[in-house]
Amino acid sequence: MRLFPHEILIKNLKQEIPVDAKRQYLTQEQAYDRLKAWTGQDFGLNVKKWEEWFRKDGKLSMKKQ
């Protein structure tokens, strides 16, 4: 199953992606930083808030920093 970028970030936030999955693994802090940069939202490490936002309004802007 292929995941969307935001789904990979959420899984990293939950620490569900193993360290040896080098192409997808990020630390929680890295995942949080990317979510915040890509969405303009800031829910900290609160996975439920991030998931809720993506269900309702979620759009990634993918703006370069």
PDB file of N, H, CA, C and O in Angstrom:
ATOM      1  N   MET A   1       0.845  -1.192   0.000  1.00  0.00           N
ATOM      2  CA  MET A   1       0.000   0.000   0.000  1.00  0.00           C
ATOM      3  C   MET A   1       0.882   1.244   0.000  1.00  0.00           C
ATOM      4  O   MET A   1       1.780   1.386   0.830  1.00  0.00           O
ATOM      5  N   ARG A   2       0.616   2.123  -0.924  1.00  0.00           N
ATOM      6  H   ARG A   2      -0.113   2.009  -1.599  1.00  0.00           H
ATOM      7  CA  ARG A   2       1.372   3.365  -1.022  1.00  0.00           C
ATOM      8  C   ARG A   2       0.725   4.431  -0.139  1.00  0.00           C
ATOM      9  O   ARG A   2      -0.497   4.574  -0.109  1.00  0.00           O
ATOM     10  N   LEU A   3       1.566   5.174   0.579  1.00  0.00           N
ATOM     11  H   LEU A   3       2.559   5.058   0.555  1.00  0.00           H
ATOM     12  CA  LEU A   3       1.070   6.214   1.472  1.00  0.00           C
ATOM     13  C   LEU A   3       1.326   7.595   0.885  1.00  0.00           C
ATOM     14  O   LEU A   3       2.307   7.805   0.172  1.00  0.00           O
ATOM     15  N   PHE A   4       0.447   8.523   1.187  1.00  0.00           N
ATOM     16  H   PHE A   4      -0.350   8.352   1.767  1.00  0.00           H
ATOM     17  CA  PHE A   4       0.644   9.918   0.826  1.00  0.00           C
ATOM     18  C   PHE A   4       1.691  10.521   1.767  1.00  0.00           C
ATOM     19  O   PHE A   4       1.884  10.011   2.871  1.00  0.00           O
ATOM     20  N   PRO A   5       2.370  11.599   1.351  1.00  0.00           N
ATOM     21  CA  PRO A   5       3.403  12.190   2.208  1.00  0.00           C
ATOM     22  C   PRO A   5       2.931  12.530   3.615  1.00  0.00           C
ATOM     23  O   PRO A   5       3.652  12.289   4.583  1.00  0.00           O
ATOM     24  N   HIS A   6       1.731  13.085   3.740  1.00  0.00           N
ATOM     25  H   HIS A   6       1.145  13.280   2.954  1.00  0.00           H
ATOM     26  CA  HIS A   6       1.260  13.441   5.081  1.00  0.00           C
ATOM     27  C   HIS A   6       1.010  12.187   5.935  1.00  0.00           C
ATOM     28  O   HIS A   6       1.160  12.233   7.156  1.00  0.00           O
ATOM     29  N   GLU A   7       0.634  11.079   5.307  1.00  0.00           N
ATOM     30  H   GLU A   7       0.512  11.041   4.315  1.00  0.00           H
ATOM     31  CA  GLU A   7       0.415   9.839   6.044  1.00  0.00           C
ATOM     32  C   GLU A   7       1.743   9.294   6.593  1.00  0.00           C
ATOM     33  O   GLU A   7       1.795   8.766   7.704  1.00  0.00           O
ATOM     34  N   ILE A   8       2.791   9.428   5.814  1.00  0.00           N
ATOM     35  H   ILE A   8       2.749   9.857   4.912  1.00  0.00           H
ATOM     36  CA  ILE A   8       4.119   9.005   6.276  1.00  0.00           C
ATOM     37  C   ILE A   8       4.553   9.878   7.454  1.00  0.00           C
ATOM     38  O   ILE A   8       5.100   9.381   8.438  1.00  0.00           O
ATOM     39  N   LEU A   9       4.305  11.167   7.343  1.00  0.00           N
ATOM     40  H   LEU A   9       3.861  11.571   6.544  1.00  0.00           H
ATOM     41  CA  LEU A   9       4.678  12.067   8.440  1.00  0.00           C
ATOM     42  C   LEU A   9       3.907  11.739   9.710  1.00  0.00           C
ATOM     43  O   LEU A   9       4.485  11.737  10.797  1.00  0.00           O
ATOM     44  N   ILE A  10       2.617  11.462   9.592  1.00  0.00           N
ATOM     45  H   ILE A  10       2.147  11.463   8.709  1.00  0.00           H
ATOM     46  CA  ILE A  10       1.813  11.095  10.759  1.00  0.00           C
ATOM     47  C   ILE A  10       2.334   9.799  11.371  1.00  0.00           C
ATOM     48  O   ILE A  10       2.434   9.687  12.593  1.00  0.00           O
ATOM     49  N   LYS A  11       2.665   8.823  10.536  1.00  0.00           N
ATOM     50  H   LYS A  11       2.584   8.913   9.544  1.00  0.00           H
ATOM     51  CA  LYS A  11       3.215   7.557  11.048  1.00  0.00           C
ATOM     52  C   LYS A  11       4.541   7.797  11.777  1.00  0.00           C
ATOM     53  O   LYS A  11       4.807   7.154  12.792  1.00  0.00           O
ATOM     54  N   ASN A  12       5.362   8.702  11.280  1.00  0.00           N
ATOM     55  H   ASN A  12       5.145   9.224  10.455  1.00  0.00           H
ATOM     56  CA  ASN A  12       6.598   9.045  11.975  1.00  0.00           C
ATOM     57  C   ASN A  12       6.302   9.753  13.289  1.00  0.00           C
ATOM     58  O   ASN A  12       6.985   9.525  14.287  1.00  0.00           O
ATOM     59  N   LEU A  13       5.291  10.605  13.293  1.00  0.00           N
ATOM     60  H   LEU A  13       4.736  10.789  12.482  1.00  0.00           H
ATOM     61  CA  LEU A  13       4.894  11.281  14.520  1.00  0.00           C
ATOM     62  C   LEU A  13       4.471  10.255  15.575  1.00  0.00           C
ATOM     63  O   LEU A  13       4.741  10.427  16.763  1.00  0.00           O
ATOM     64  N   LYS A  14       3.812   9.197  15.131  1.00  0.00           N
ATOM     65  H   LYS A  14       3.592   9.057  14.165  1.00  0.00           H
ATOM     66  CA  LYS A  14       3.384   8.115  16.029  1.00  0.00           C
ATOM     67  C   LYS A  14       4.522   7.143  16.346  1.00  0.00           C
ATOM     68  O   LYS A  14       4.370   6.247  17.176  1.00  0.00           O
ATOM     69  N   GLN A  15       5.649   7.327  15.687  1.00  0.00           N
ATOM     70  H   GLN A  15       5.772   8.055  15.012  1.00  0.00           H
ATOM     71  CA  GLN A  15       6.819   6.447  15.797  1.00  0.00           C
ATOM     72  C   GLN A  15       6.493   5.025  15.349  1.00  0.00           C
ATOM     73  O   GLN A  15       6.920   4.054  15.973  1.00  0.00           O
ATOM     74  N   GLU A  16       5.733   4.916  14.266  1.00  0.00           N
ATOM     75  H   GLU A  16       5.386   5.705  13.759  1.00  0.00           H
ATOM     76  CA  GLU A  16       5.334   3.613  13.717  1.00  0.00           C
ATOM     77  C   GLU A  16       6.243   3.154  12.584  1.00  0.00           C
ATOM     78  O   GLU A  16       6.121   2.020  12.120  1.00  0.00           O
ATOM     79  N   ILE A  17       7.144   4.009  12.133  1.00  0.00           N
ATOM     80  H   ILE A  17       7.243   4.931  12.510  1.00  0.00           H
ATOM     81  CA  ILE A  17       8.050   3.631  11.048  1.00  0.00           C
ATOM     82  C   ILE A  17       9.404   3.294  11.666  1.00  0.00           C
ATOM     83  O   ILE A  17       9.991   4.124  12.360  1.00  0.00           O
ATOM     84  N   PRO A  18       9.902   2.086  11.419  1.00  0.00           N
ATOM     85  CA  PRO A  18      11.160   1.666  12.035  1.00  0.00           C
ATOM     86  C   PRO A  18      12.366   2.444  11.490  1.00  0.00           C
ATOM     87  O   PRO A  18      12.375   2.886  10.342  1.00  0.00           O
ATOM     88  N   VAL A  19      13.358   2.592  12.329  1.00  0.00           N
ATOM     89  H   VAL A  19      13.351   2.233  13.262  1.00  0.00           H
ATOM     90  CA  VAL A  19      14.571   3.325  11.974  1.00  0.00           C
ATOM     91  C   VAL A  19      15.228   2.754  10.715  1.00  0.00           C
ATOM     92  O   VAL A  19      15.810   3.499   9.927  1.00  0.00           O
ATOM     93  N   ASP A  20      15.136   1.460  10.529  1.00  0.00           N
ATOM     94  H   ASP A  20      14.662   0.855  11.169  1.00  0.00           H
ATOM     95  CA  ASP A  20      15.792   0.853   9.358  1.00  0.00           C
ATOM     96  C   ASP A  20      15.038   1.079   8.052  1.00  0.00           C
ATOM     97  O   ASP A  20      15.507   0.657   6.995  1.00  0.00           O
ATOM     98  N   ALA A  21      13.892   1.728   8.101  1.00  0.00           N
ATOM     99  H   ALA A  21      13.511   2.071   8.959  1.00  0.00           H
ATOM    100  CA  ALA A  21      13.157   2.109   6.882  1.00  0.00           C
ATOM    101  C   ALA A  21      13.688   3.468   6.436  1.00  0.00           C
ATOM    102  O   ALA A  21      13.002   4.484   6.547  1.00  0.00           O
ATOM    103  N   LYS A  22      14.897   3.468   5.941  1.00  0.00           N
ATOM    104  H   LYS A  22      15.454   2.642   5.851  1.00  0.00           H
ATOM    105  CA  LYS A  22      15.652   4.696   5.685  1.00  0.00           C
ATOM    106  C   LYS A  22      14.966   5.700   4.761  1.00  0.00           C
ATOM    107  O   LYS A  22      15.152   6.906   4.920  1.00  0.00           O
ATOM    108  N   ARG A  23      14.191   5.231   3.817  1.00  0.00           N
ATOM    109  H   ARG A  23      14.040   4.251   3.688  1.00  0.00           H
ATOM    110  CA  ARG A  23      13.547   6.162   2.880  1.00  0.00           C
ATOM    111  C   ARG A  23      12.349   6.875   3.494  1.00  0.00           C
ATOM    112  O   ARG A  23      11.936   7.923   2.996  1.00  0.00           O
ATOM    113  N   GLN A  24      11.781   6.321   4.575  1.00  0.00           N
ATOM    114  H   GLN A  24      12.116   5.470   4.979  1.00  0.00           H
ATOM    115  CA  GLN A  24      10.581   6.918   5.160  1.00  0.00           C
ATOM    116  C   GLN A  24      10.764   7.395   6.594  1.00  0.00           C
ATOM    117  O   GLN A  24       9.988   8.225   7.069  1.00  0.00           O
ATOM    118  N   TYR A  25      11.778   6.886   7.292  1.00  0.00           N
ATOM    119  H   TYR A  25      12.408   6.212   6.906  1.00  0.00           H
ATOM    120  CA  TYR A  25      11.925   7.195   8.711  1.00  0.00           C
ATOM    121  C   TYR A  25      12.356   8.640   8.945  1.00  0.00           C
ATOM    122  O   TYR A  25      13.260   9.157   8.287  1.00  0.00           O
ATOM    123  N   LEU A  26      11.685   9.270   9.898  1.00  0.00           N
ATOM    124  H   LEU A  26      10.951   8.851  10.432  1.00  0.00           H
ATOM    125  CA  LEU A  26      12.065  10.576  10.434  1.00  0.00           C
ATOM    126  C   LEU A  26      11.863  10.517  11.944  1.00  0.00           C
ATOM    127  O   LEU A  26      11.054   9.729  12.435  1.00  0.00           O
ATOM    128  N   THR A  27      12.583  11.335  12.667  1.00  0.00           N
ATOM    129  H   THR A  27      13.240  11.975  12.269  1.00  0.00           H
ATOM    130  CA  THR A  27      12.310  11.441  14.097  1.00  0.00           C
ATOM    131  C   THR A  27      10.967  12.145  14.270  1.00  0.00           C
ATOM    132  O   THR A  27      10.450  12.754  13.333  1.00  0.00           O
ATOM    133  N   GLN A  28      10.419  12.059  15.454  1.00  0.00           N
ATOM    134  H   GLN A  28      10.839  11.564  16.215  1.00  0.00           H
ATOM    135  CA  GLN A  28       9.158  12.763  15.717  1.00  0.00           C
ATOM    136  C   GLN A  28       9.318  14.256  15.445  1.00  0.00           C
ATOM    137  O   GLN A  28       8.448  14.886  14.843  1.00  0.00           O
ATOM    138  N   GLU A  29      10.438  14.808  15.894  1.00  0.00           N
ATOM    139  H   GLU A  29      11.144  14.296  16.383  1.00  0.00           H
ATOM    140  CA  GLU A  29      10.665  16.242  15.729  1.00  0.00           C
ATOM    141  C   GLU A  29      10.771  16.627  14.253  1.00  0.00           C
ATOM    142  O   GLU A  29      10.246  17.663  13.845  1.00  0.00           O
ATOM    143  N   GLN A  30      11.445  15.804  13.453  1.00  0.00           N
ATOM    144  H   GLN A  30      11.872  14.962  13.784  1.00  0.00           H
ATOM    145  CA  GLN A  30      11.554  16.075  12.013  1.00  0.00           C
ATOM    146  C   GLN A  30      10.177  16.001  11.350  1.00  0.00           C
ATOM    147  O   GLN A  30       9.840  16.842  10.517  1.00  0.00           O
ATOM    148  N   ALA A  31       9.394  15.005  11.717  1.00  0.00           N
ATOM    149  H   ALA A  31       9.668  14.321  12.394  1.00  0.00           H
ATOM    150  CA  ALA A  31       8.048  14.856  11.156  1.00  0.00           C
ATOM    151  C   ALA A  31       7.183  16.058  11.528  1.00  0.00           C
ATOM    152  O   ALA A  31       6.472  16.610  10.688  1.00  0.00           O
ATOM    153  N   TYR A  32       7.254  16.450  12.785  1.00  0.00           N
ATOM    154  H   TYR A  32       7.831  16.001  13.467  1.00  0.00           H
ATOM    155  CA  TYR A  32       6.488  17.608  13.264  1.00  0.00           C
ATOM    156  C   TYR A  32       6.900  18.872  12.510  1.00  0.00           C
ATOM    157  O   TYR A  32       6.045  19.639  12.067  1.00  0.00           O
ATOM    158  N   ASP A  33       8.214  19.087  12.362  1.00  0.00           N
ATOM    159  H   ASP A  33       8.909  18.464  12.721  1.00  0.00           H
ATOM    160  CA  ASP A  33       8.700  20.274  11.658  1.00  0.00           C
ATOM    161  C   ASP A  33       8.199  20.317  10.217  1.00  0.00           C
ATOM    162  O   ASP A  33       7.813  21.379   9.727  1.00  0.00           O
ATOM    163  N   ARG A  34       8.203  19.181   9.541  1.00  0.00           N
ATOM    164  H   ARG A  34       8.516  18.319   9.939  1.00  0.00           H
ATOM    165  CA  ARG A  34       7.719  19.141   8.148  1.00  0.00           C
ATOM    166  C   ARG A  34       6.210  19.370   8.072  1.00  0.00           C
ATOM    167  O   ARG A  34       5.735  20.105   7.206  1.00  0.00           O
ATOM    168  N   LEU A  35       5.461  18.746   8.974  1.00  0.00           N
ATOM    169  H   LEU A  35       5.848  18.150   9.678  1.00  0.00           H
ATOM    170  CA  LEU A  35       4.014  18.968   8.993  1.00  0.00           C
ATOM    171  C   LEU A  35       3.711  20.450   9.180  1.00  0.00           C
ATOM    172  O   LEU A  35       2.873  21.014   8.477  1.00  0.00           O
ATOM    173  N   LYS A  36       4.384  21.063  10.111  1.00  0.00           N
ATOM    174  H   LYS A  36       5.065  20.606  10.682  1.00  0.00           H
ATOM    175  CA  LYS A  36       4.165  22.474  10.407  1.00  0.00           C
ATOM    176  C   LYS A  36       4.541  23.338   9.198  1.00  0.00           C
ATOM    177  O   LYS A  36       3.802  24.254   8.837  1.00  0.00           O
ATOM    178  N   ALA A  37       5.683  23.049   8.577  1.00  0.00           N
ATOM    179  H   ALA A  37       6.283  22.305   8.871  1.00  0.00           H
ATOM    180  CA  ALA A  37       6.129  23.837   7.421  1.00  0.00           C
ATOM    181  C   ALA A  37       5.212  23.642   6.224  1.00  0.00           C
ATOM    182  O   ALA A  37       4.901  24.602   5.519  1.00  0.00           O
ATOM    183  N   TRP A  38       4.778  22.413   5.988  1.00  0.00           N
ATOM    184  H   TRP A  38       5.031  21.633   6.560  1.00  0.00           H
ATOM    185  CA  TRP A  38       3.984  22.105   4.800  1.00  0.00           C
ATOM    186  C   TRP A  38       2.533  22.529   4.919  1.00  0.00           C
ATOM    187  O   TRP A  38       1.871  22.751   3.906  1.00  0.00           O
ATOM    188  N   THR A  39       2.025  22.646   6.148  1.00  0.00           N
ATOM    189  H   THR A  39       2.563  22.466   6.971  1.00  0.00           H
ATOM    190  CA  THR A  39       0.606  22.954   6.320  1.00  0.00           C
ATOM    191  C   THR A  39       0.338  24.351   6.857  1.00  0.00           C
ATOM    192  O   THR A  39      -0.747  24.895   6.655  1.00  0.00           O
ATOM    193  N   GLY A  40       1.319  24.936   7.542  1.00  0.00           N
ATOM    194  H   GLY A  40       2.200  24.494   7.706  1.00  0.00           H
ATOM    195  CA  GLY A  40       1.092  26.216   8.202  1.00  0.00           C
ATOM    196  C   GLY A  40       0.348  26.060   9.513  1.00  0.00           C
ATOM    197  O   GLY A  40      -0.001  27.052  10.153  1.00  0.00           O
ATOM    198  N   GLN A  41       0.102  24.824   9.915  1.00  0.00           N
ATOM    199  H   GLN A  41       0.385  24.018   9.395  1.00  0.00           H
ATOM    200  CA  GLN A  41      -0.597  24.524  11.166  1.00  0.00           C
ATOM    201  C   GLN A  41       0.424  24.132  12.226  1.00  0.00           C
ATOM    202  O   GLN A  41       1.552  23.760  11.903  1.00  0.00           O
ATOM    203  N   ASP A  42       0.028  24.217  13.488  1.00  0.00           N
ATOM    204  H   ASP A  42      -0.889  24.519  13.751  1.00  0.00           H
ATOM    205  CA  ASP A  42       0.936  23.809  14.570  1.00  0.00           C
ATOM    206  C   ASP A  42       0.144  23.128  15.679  1.00  0.00           C
ATOM    207  O   ASP A  42      -0.424  23.782  16.554  1.00  0.00           O
ATOM    208  N   PHE A  43       0.120  21.798  15.622  1.00  0.00           N
ATOM    209  H   PHE A  43       0.581  21.266  14.911  1.00  0.00           H
ATOM    210  CA  PHE A  43      -0.554  21.011  16.644  1.00  0.00           C
ATOM    211  C   PHE A  43       0.445  20.266  17.521  1.00  0.00           C
ATOM    212  O   PHE A  43       0.079  19.340  18.245  1.00  0.00           O
ATOM    213  N   GLY A  44       1.713  20.679  17.451  1.00  0.00           N
ATOM    214  H   GLY A  44       2.010  21.431  16.863  1.00  0.00           H
ATOM    215  CA  GLY A  44       2.737  20.020  18.245  1.00  0.00           C
ATOM    216  C   GLY A  44       2.812  18.540  17.891  1.00  0.00           C
ATOM    217  O   GLY A  44       2.719  18.165  16.722  1.00  0.00           O
ATOM    218  N   LEU A  45       2.981  17.712  18.900  1.00  0.00           N
ATOM    219  H   LEU A  45       3.056  18.016  19.850  1.00  0.00           H
ATOM    220  CA  LEU A  45       3.075  16.267  18.698  1.00  0.00           C
ATOM    221  C   LEU A  45       1.725  15.578  18.887  1.00  0.00           C
ATOM    222  O   LEU A  45       1.663  14.358  19.038  1.00  0.00           O
ATOM    223  N   ASN A  46       0.647  16.358  18.880  1.00  0.00           N
ATOM    224  H   ASN A  46       0.697  17.349  18.758  1.00  0.00           H
ATOM    225  CA  ASN A  46      -0.694  15.821  19.093  1.00  0.00           C
ATOM    226  C   ASN A  46      -1.214  15.160  17.812  1.00  0.00           C
ATOM    227  O   ASN A  46      -1.764  15.824  16.934  1.00  0.00           O
ATOM    228  N   VAL A  47      -1.031  13.854  17.727  1.00  0.00           N
ATOM    229  H   VAL A  47      -0.584  13.314  18.441  1.00  0.00           H
ATOM    230  CA  VAL A  47      -1.393  13.084  16.522  1.00  0.00           C
ATOM    231  C   VAL A  47      -2.880  13.203  16.209  1.00  0.00           C
ATOM    232  O   VAL A  47      -3.253  13.352  15.046  1.00  0.00           O
ATOM    233  N   LYS A  48      -3.722  13.140  17.217  1.00  0.00           N
ATOM    234  H   LYS A  48      -3.418  13.019  18.162  1.00  0.00           H
ATOM    235  CA  LYS A  48      -5.173  13.211  16.986  1.00  0.00           C
ATOM    236  C   LYS A  48      -5.567  14.529  16.327  1.00  0.00           C
ATOM    237  O   LYS A  48      -6.406  14.549  15.427  1.00  0.00           O
ATOM    238  N   LYS A  49      -4.967  15.626  16.773  1.00  0.00           N
ATOM    239  H   LYS A  49      -4.285  15.610  17.504  1.00  0.00           H
ATOM    240  CA  LYS A  49      -5.269  16.940  16.178  1.00  0.00           C
ATOM    241  C   LYS A  49      -4.812  16.998  14.722  1.00  0.00           C
ATOM    242  O   LYS A  49      -5.531  17.512  13.865  1.00  0.00           O
ATOM    243  N   TRP A  50      -3.613  16.471  14.437  1.00  0.00           N
ATOM    244  H   TRP A  50      -3.029  16.054  15.133  1.00  0.00           H
ATOM    245  CA  TRP A  50      -3.128  16.442  13.060  1.00  0.00           C
ATOM    246  C   TRP A  50      -4.060  15.608  12.178  1.00  0.00           C
ATOM    247  O   TRP A  50      -4.443  16.041  11.091  1.00  0.00           O
ATOM    248  N   GLU A  51      -4.422  14.416  12.647  1.00  0.00           N
ATOM    249  H   GLU A  51      -4.111  14.064  13.530  1.00  0.00           H
ATOM    250  CA  GLU A  51      -5.305  13.545  11.861  1.00  0.00           C
ATOM    251  C   GLU A  51      -6.653  14.210  11.621  1.00  0.00           C
ATOM    252  O   GLU A  51      -7.197  14.140  10.519  1.00  0.00           O
ATOM    253  N   GLU A  52      -7.188  14.850  12.642  1.00  0.00           N
ATOM    254  H   GLU A  52      -6.747  14.908  13.538  1.00  0.00           H
ATOM    255  CA  GLU A  52      -8.476  15.544  12.513  1.00  0.00           C
ATOM    256  C   GLU A  52      -8.371  16.667  11.486  1.00  0.00           C
ATOM    257  O   GLU A  52      -9.260  16.825  10.649  1.00  0.00           O
ATOM    258  N   TRP A  53      -7.303  17.440  11.541  1.00  0.00           N
ATOM    259  H   TRP A  53      -6.580  17.312  12.221  1.00  0.00           H
ATOM    260  CA  TRP A  53      -7.125  18.539  10.601  1.00  0.00           C
ATOM    261  C   TRP A  53      -7.050  18.018   9.166  1.00  0.00           C
ATOM    262  O   TRP A  53      -7.668  18.588   8.267  1.00  0.00           O
ATOM    263  N   PHE A  54      -6.295  16.934   8.948  1.00  0.00           N
ATOM    264  H   PHE A  54      -5.794  16.470   9.678  1.00  0.00           H
ATOM    265  CA  PHE A  54      -6.187  16.379   7.596  1.00  0.00           C
ATOM    266  C   PHE A  54      -7.525  15.842   7.110  1.00  0.00           C
ATOM    267  O   PHE A  54      -7.844  15.969   5.928  1.00  0.00           O
ATOM    268  N   ARG A  55      -8.304  15.255   7.985  1.00  0.00           N
ATOM    269  H   ARG A  55      -8.046  15.152   8.946  1.00  0.00           H
ATOM    270  CA  ARG A  55      -9.639  14.758   7.582  1.00  0.00           C
ATOM    271  C   ARG A  55     -10.542  15.911   7.161  1.00  0.00           C
ATOM    272  O   ARG A  55     -11.284  15.789   6.187  1.00  0.00           O
ATOM    273  N   LYS A  56     -10.489  17.026   7.882  1.00  0.00           N
ATOM    274  H   LYS A  56      -9.886  17.125   8.674  1.00  0.00           H
ATOM    275  CA  LYS A  56     -11.392  18.145   7.622  1.00  0.00           C
ATOM    276  C   LYS A  56     -10.878  19.094   6.544  1.00  0.00           C
ATOM    277  O   LYS A  56     -11.587  19.400   5.585  1.00  0.00           O
ATOM    278  N   ASP A  57      -9.648  19.553   6.706  1.00  0.00           N
ATOM    279  H   ASP A  57      -9.072  19.304   7.485  1.00  0.00           H
ATOM    280  CA  ASP A  57      -9.144  20.659   5.887  1.00  0.00           C
ATOM    281  C   ASP A  57      -7.835  20.373   5.187  1.00  0.00           C
ATOM    282  O   ASP A  57      -7.366  21.194   4.398  1.00  0.00           O
ATOM    283  N   GLY A  58      -7.250  19.253   5.452  1.00  0.00           N
ATOM    284  H   GLY A  58      -7.631  18.587   6.093  1.00  0.00           H
ATOM    285  CA  GLY A  58      -5.857  19.004   5.119  1.00  0.00           C
ATOM    286  C   GLY A  58      -5.432  19.214   3.687  1.00  0.00           C
ATOM    287  O   GLY A  58      -5.923  18.567   2.762  1.00  0.00           O
ATOM    288  N   LYS A  59      -4.516  20.126   3.534  1.00  0.00           N
ATOM    289  H   LYS A  59      -4.117  20.651   4.286  1.00  0.00           H
ATOM    290  CA  LYS A  59      -3.864  20.355   2.256  1.00  0.00           C
ATOM    291  C   LYS A  59      -2.399  20.641   2.547  1.00  0.00           C
ATOM    292  O   LYS A  59      -2.067  21.394   3.462  1.00  0.00           O
ATOM    293  N   LEU A  60      -1.538  20.032   1.759  1.00  0.00           N
ATOM    294  H   LEU A  60      -1.808  19.421   1.015  1.00  0.00           H
ATOM    295  CA  LEU A  60      -0.110  20.306   1.874  1.00  0.00           C
ATOM    296  C   LEU A  60       0.257  21.351   0.834  1.00  0.00           C
ATOM    297  O   LEU A  60      -0.096  21.226  -0.339  1.00  0.00           O
ATOM    298  N   SER A  61       0.955  22.365   1.266  1.00  0.00           N
ATOM    299  H   SER A  61       1.242  22.466   2.219  1.00  0.00           H
ATOM    300  CA  SER A  61       1.360  23.408   0.321  1.00  0.00           C
ATOM    301  C   SER A  61       2.697  23.071  -0.317  1.00  0.00           C
ATOM    302  O   SER A  61       3.000  23.554  -1.408  1.00  0.00           O
ATOM    303  N   MET A  62       3.496  22.256   0.343  1.00  0.00           N
ATOM    304  H   MET A  62       3.251  21.864   1.229  1.00  0.00           H
ATOM    305  CA  MET A  62       4.809  21.822  -0.155  1.00  0.00           C
ATOM    306  C   MET A  62       5.676  23.024  -0.537  1.00  0.00           C
ATOM    307  O   MET A  62       6.433  22.961  -1.506  1.00  0.00           O
ATOM    308  N   LYS A  63       5.568  24.107   0.215  1.00  0.00           N
ATOM    309  H   LYS A  63       4.953  24.158   1.002  1.00  0.00           H
ATOM    310  CA  LYS A  63       6.383  25.291  -0.053  1.00  0.00           C
ATOM    311  C   LYS A  63       7.820  25.004   0.361  1.00  0.00           C
ATOM    312  O   LYS A  63       8.076  24.367   1.382  1.00  0.00           O
ATOM    313  N   LYS A  64       8.744  25.488  -0.452  1.00  0.00           N
ATOM    314  H   LYS A  64       8.535  26.007  -1.282  1.00  0.00           H
ATOM    315  CA  LYS A  64      10.164  25.350  -0.107  1.00  0.00           C
ATOM    316  C   LYS A  64      10.488  26.368   0.969  1.00  0.00           C
ATOM    317  O   LYS A  64      10.017  27.505   0.948  1.00  0.00           O
ATOM    318  N   GLN A  65      11.299  25.928   1.897  1.00  0.00           N
ATOM    319  H   GLN A  65      11.682  25.005   1.914  1.00  0.00           H
ATOM    320  CA  GLN A  65      11.707  26.814   2.984  1.00  0.00           C
ATOM    321  C   GLN A  65      12.923  27.627   2.589  1.00  0.00           C
ATOM    322  O   GLN A  65      13.411  28.432   3.382  1.00  0.00           O
TER     323      GLN A  65
END
